[in-house]
Each structure stands twice: as structure tokens, then as C-alpha cells.
Amino acid sequence: MEPPPRRRTEGELPLAVYLLRHAKAYSRAIWIEDDRLRPLTAFGDMQSRSIATALVSEHPLRLISSPAVRCAQTLDPLSRQMPLRIELEPRLEEGADPVAAAGVVLEELDQGPSVLCSHGDVIPTVLRRLRPRGLGDGPIACKKGSFWRLERDRDGELRATYWHPRPSPDPGAQRYGGRDTQRLAVLDMGSSSFHLLVADVEPGGALHRVGRERVMLRLGATIVDGAKIPAAEVQRALETVHQLRADAEQAGASRLLPVATAALREAGNSAKFVARLSDVLGTPVRVLSGPEEARLIFRALQQRLGLHGERALGIDLGGGSLELALGQGEKVAWENSLPLGTVRLHHALVGRLRMKRSDAASLRELVAAELKPCAPVVRDYGPSAGVLIGGTGRALYRLLNGLSEPYGRIPIDARIEREELRELSEFLVGTDLAQRLSMPGMSARRADVMPAGAIIVRQLFESLDLDSVAVCDWGVREGALLDEIRRSEARPD
């Protein structure tokens, strides 16, 4: 796809380039994956929206980003407001050659207003090389979430102006809804990842996401058959929740609601681990039973998709377990939790990066056996809607539709069809990691377990006789927030 056409009014001053440093990202100290995948924190999400507000009136014609996820996420709100696609430029990545990076800036100065998002080591070196007026002789300011406006004056001389990042939010400011709205944070400690969601919650249950962040820990891979979570993983989890608690506070959350799912309730050292997590967080961790988890998920999908009058089947495929729930309106008629999580089954039955046909057959056989008692219950209830929740489901939808993270958002009417999933699952069997990573829409975080995830969901379609399912971007986190609002409304004043 070619860049959009750019134009400038005759006689107008040359238009500016905005050299932007990415917003606040997750700490490098506890991020063990590829650093290019390190995302923004909840506060960084808020900064990115402030940046969009500041730059949308400048009418940029191009948005150019370092390939790092944190840079693309910083431009995402502006991309959606314009709307413009985000172009990835390796010459702006961390550690880039200053000459090459400066070349990108000079190219854009001659073409029209552009926003370039890069890193704290790149921007100062580019500015020193270009030597614009207004730079000064001291250290070059380059805080996260700040940008430099570069433009030529009538004499062709380059000038620079610095835009400071917005200050930390006041917990009572920048709030959706009325004065009764609460800004809450929920920390979902699951088998695959620890996921923080900060949202403004109105009394009637309307949720407005303020920020979110996710750290992949894969605790579910360590707890097969009730094994203890290793000490090193415990320490990493404690460091992670310490960071996430600070991020929730910085985003202005008045309360933090920590919930734990399969990995923490099944580990051999669960009680001691949960107690240590509670100490770090300063509030008790709520360990959800399988049925509790299913009820929260069902509440979330009903609210998100407006299925209040329909009989629905909720399906949450996580890293450690699979939750199923049947219900209508406010009533959950049946729920079940099965040990069929994607990470759990990948490590138990596959354990390699290239799935064999025999691995796929064994996996399908196990899933079919576990689902066999559930099939008549689902059939007799007769749900009119099936809804898939969880990271695996969203990743499969993105892969089927070639949507790249972090700005490949799930539409409200997203669906996965049985036949397209069958074809995808058959294709993934036998592929190596490099082949999968080259596929448009493939999640780098989940590429190792995607064959298992596709097989599990395919067998769900077959065992429960589903032709298609909706894909919902809400889950246990949103369900926990809705549950907290309901509880608080029921408490006496």
C-alpha cells in the first residue's frame, strides 16, 4: 500500500515534523520477552491519548513508527482519530544509525506534516546532527511522551520547539461519565499472563477503558498435576505485580481488584504464593473457583454484546483452563471448568515448536473426551449464540483476518466460522516457529502455542456442534469490575 498523497498550499511555510518519544512502557527490568514487544503501561495509554489530542489539530499526513510495539501503541489513538495507518520504519528503531534516522526526518520536512515516533537514544542524536535553532547548548530534553516540533522558517533555517509530556493524572480528572463514576483497576493473574485493566465505571455498569497492560508469565506451564510454581517464577510474579500496582496508582485508580484464576488455584504452593501476592498488592487476592470464573465471564459477554434476552454459551479458553457457561439474562444456568488451557495442553501433549500430526490427533482425542459430558447439556439448553472469550480466541481471529497487534482491534461483530478454523488448524500442524511468525496477524507472544489453540477451538466446534462463534474482547477482568459495582450497590450506606 502506497503512502497517502501529501500536499502543501502554495506560499505556505513548510510544514512540521513532530519527533515523538514513545509513552511510558513496561519496565525493562522484568520484561523477559523480545524487547520490541514491550507494551505501554496503563499510564502510557493515557499519555498516548493526550498526545493524540495535542497533534490531531496539526493534521499530519503520515504516522511513522519504530517497529517496537510501544512506539506503534503511542501512535494508535492518533491513528484512529485521523484516521491514518501507522507505517513501520526500521531506521527509527532503538539503536538506529543517527545518519539514517536523520534522513527520515529530512525526507518528511520536505513533504508535509508527519509524526515520527522513536526512542530516547535516537531522538537526541538526530537533533544534535540536524542542529536546529531553539535546541540550546545543554542536555536535550526527551522525556517519554514528549515531542519536538521541527520546521523551517522563511529563510530555510531549521527551528525546534519542545512539547512537554502531560503530568501524571489527577485521580479525579480526565474521567468518563458523571461525578458518580469510579476509576477502578482489576489485575487478572492468569495462567498465561498477568493483565491490568484500568477503567472508569458508571453506576449502571457502563465501562470505559482508560488503560491496560499485559505481561506474559506462562505460569500455567509450570503447574501440571498440581506442581509447585518454581521460586524463580514466584519472584518474577512478585516483581510484576509490584510494577502493575504502581501503574494502576499512577493511572489514577482509586481501588485495585486482584483476581487469580487456574494457575494460582491449582499450584501446589498456592496458599503461600497468594499470601505473598496479597502482601505486595496491599489488598487480598480473590482466588476464583472455576464456576466463579465462568459466571464473571458470562456477565461480561452479556453486557458487552447485549445478549440479555438470548440464551448464550460463553467459552473462555485461557492458558490453564477452559470455562463454559450457559445462561440467559442475569441468570447463569450451568457452568463448568475443564483443564483444557492452551499453554497447559501444549506443554503436556506437544512440548515442541513443530506440532506433529500424531500430536494433533492426541490433542483432539483428549479435548473430545473432556467435552463429551458437556455436549448433551449444551444441546439440550439450545443456546442461540456462542461467544469465544480470551487471548487465544482473539489471536485466532486476528490470524484469520491478518490483523497485526497492537492496533489490529477486534470489531464488535467479530466471528470465527467452523470451516475457516478447520483449514487454519490443519495448516498450522507441521509449521515451524519461523513460518508462523511470518503469517500476517500472527501474535509473536502466542506463536509457539497457536497450533494447540487452533486444535482446541476446532474440537470445541465439533464436540458442541457449533457452526460459528462470536469473538468478544471482554472477559474475566470486565466481569470482575461489573461484579464489584453490583456488590457496592448492594452494600448499605
Buried (B, 14 or more C-beta within 10 A) or exposed (E): EEEEEBEBEEEEEBBBBBBBBBBBBBBEEBBEEEEBBBBBBBBBBBBBBBBBEBBEEBEBBBBBBBEBBBBBBBBBBBBEEBEBEBBBBEBBBBEBEBEBBBBBBBEBBEBBBBBBBBBEBBBBBBBEBBEBEEBEEEEBBBEBBBBBBBBBEEEEEBBBBBBEBBEBBEBEEBBBBEEEBBBBBBBBBBBBBBBBBBBBBBEEBBBEBBBBBBBBBBBBBBBBEEEBBEEEBBEBBBBBBBBBBEBBBBBBBEEBBBBBBBBBBBBEBBEEBBEBBBEBBEBEBBBBEBBBBBBBBBBBBBBBBEBEEBBBBBBBBBBBBBBBBBBBEEEBEBBBBBBBBBBBBBBBBBEEBBBEEEBBEBBBEBBBEBBEEBBEBBEEBEBEBBBBBBBBBBBBBBBBBEBBBBBBBBEEEBBBBBEBBBEBBBBBBBBEBEBBEEBEBBBBBBBBBBBBBBBBBBBBBBBBEBEBBBBBBBBBBBBBBBBBBEEEEEEEE
